[in-house]
Amino acid sequence: MSQKQSLDTICIQGGWQPKNGEPRVLPIYQSTTFKYETSEQMGRLFDLEEDGYFYTRLANPTNDAVAAKICALEGGVAAMLTSSGQAANMYAVLNICSAGDHIVSAATIYGGTSNLFTVTLKRFGIECTLVDPDAPEDELEKAFQPNTRAVFGETIANPALVVLDIEKFARLAHKHGVPLIVDNTFATPINCRPFEWGADIVTHSTTKYMDGHAMCVGGCIVDSGNFDWDAHADKFPGLTTPDDSYHGVIYTQRFGKGAYITKATAQLMRDMGSIQSPQNAFLLNIGLETLHLRMPRHCENAMKVASYLKSREDVAWVNYPGLEGDKYHELAEKYMPNGTCGVISFGLTGGRAAAGVFMDKLKLAAIVTHVADARTSVLHPASHTHRQLSDEQLVEAGVDPSLIRLSVGIEDADDIIADIEQALR
Ligand SMILES: *Cc1c(COP(=O)(O)O)cnc(C)c1O
């Protein structure tokens, strides 16, 4: 299978490659542990001298097959599943940052990630500067410090729907000798492949479109293999100097382009253990098998709903990067010409107070914390996911206090619009 396959084919057939007589469908390796013939062989695994499984806290064949599928979809060289999107973003940063280091992140990111970076990682001694992603490059330059180790942003920000200028952020990161990490949860590789625009590491909350059915919390980290850690060895000693916990292995020397993911598995998974359960990985794989069919339908439906909302007088504003005239339409056309995602944000003329009343009247669309699955759902970030932020912080994160996040599903668009219409009435 050396011929380059289309994403549609990878969604179905990527990852699990059964050999003669093996199951056609990816099996669930429901086993914590793996058996070896000799003590010597097991020892070599613990020294990272041989590839193999020994304990599911670090790695599991079911997970690895699904990670390989996502890796192929993103066009990366190595990938790993994590127990959640939060764990993916935490590991992506902790793999290259220690106490005393610093990261630069777009301010318009998911509330959970914002908490992780500005509250929890701060307690670990890692500082984060939040920047306006739309600021000009010379302004963004000012956020960089000698101890900056990574730049972070979301392809399409949840819930602000800000489209990241990936090339601009990659240029800045690389100028300062650090990688760009992009959370590609909302676009998915079906609509955008950040590595093609210069991103170095991609993360996912697979909980959203990849799973697609709101069944399993999960995450994934993919490495492009493009960042030259050795060229900036002083910044990334964890990858370029001996690891005493593995008899002095130097990850970049021993594993080449696999260094970043191998280190994250061998150190972070070993010590922190945020592994995805193989059961969940199996279900995630079923979701991935239809990702290429679902994403276009999400986008088509969202476009219809966004256009409808735009036509209403009781709707004050609508953000959807797919809409012509949207602030991010041009960036969306550049990075996601085939569609963005199914999420729309809008505000009613009645503002913050009207949002709750409107949502209570919806019948088909359910009020849920979740976003980006097959069923249409709705959330008011200022009252729910982002309620810990002040009004000032909300605006900084691109979240208007009146903002309603509508996650358009793959039902019939006319039924979704009819539901919105009766609730608005
Ligand atoms: C949901 C989400 C996360 C967090 O993922 P979990 O799977 O809920 O831990 C991170 N980034 C984005 C963009 C998200 O939408």
The ligand as an SDF file (V2000), in Angstrom:
LIG
                    3D

 15 15  0  0  0  0  0  0  0  0999 V2000
  -13.2790   19.6430   24.2240 C   0  0  0  0  0  0  0  0  0  0  0  0
  -12.0140   20.2470   23.8030 C   0  0  0  0  0  0  0  0  0  0  0  0
  -10.8180   19.9910   24.4920 C   0  0  0  0  0  0  0  0  0  0  0  0
  -10.7890   19.1220   25.7250 C   0  0  0  0  0  0  0  0  0  0  0  0
  -11.0430   17.8190   25.3560 O   0  0  0  0  0  0  0  0  0  0  0  0
  -11.6840   16.7060   26.3570 P   0  0  0  0  0  0  0  0  0  0  0  0
  -11.7180   15.5090   25.4830 O   0  0  0  0  0  0  0  0  0  0  0  0
  -13.0170   17.2080   26.7760 O   0  0  0  0  0  0  0  0  0  0  0  0
  -10.7410   16.5720   27.4960 O   0  0  0  0  0  0  0  0  0  0  0  0
   -9.6620   20.5640   24.0140 C   0  0  0  0  0  0  0  0  0  0  0  0
   -9.6580   21.3540   22.9370 N   0  0  0  0  0  0  0  0  0  0  0  0
  -10.7980   21.6410   22.2450 C   0  0  0  0  0  0  0  0  0  0  0  0
  -10.7360   22.5220   21.0610 C   0  0  0  0  0  0  0  0  0  0  0  0
  -12.0010   21.0960   22.6620 C   0  0  0  0  0  0  0  0  0  0  0  0
  -13.1240   21.3810   21.9800 O   0  0  0  0  0  0  0  0  0  0  0  0
  1  2  1  0
  2  3  1  0
  2 14  2  0
  3  4  1  0
  3 10  2  0
  4  5  1  0
  5  6  1  0
  6  7  2  0
  6  8  1  0
  6  9  1  0
 10 11  1  0
 11 12  2  0
 12 13  1  0
 12 14  1  0
 14 15  1  0
M  END
$$$$
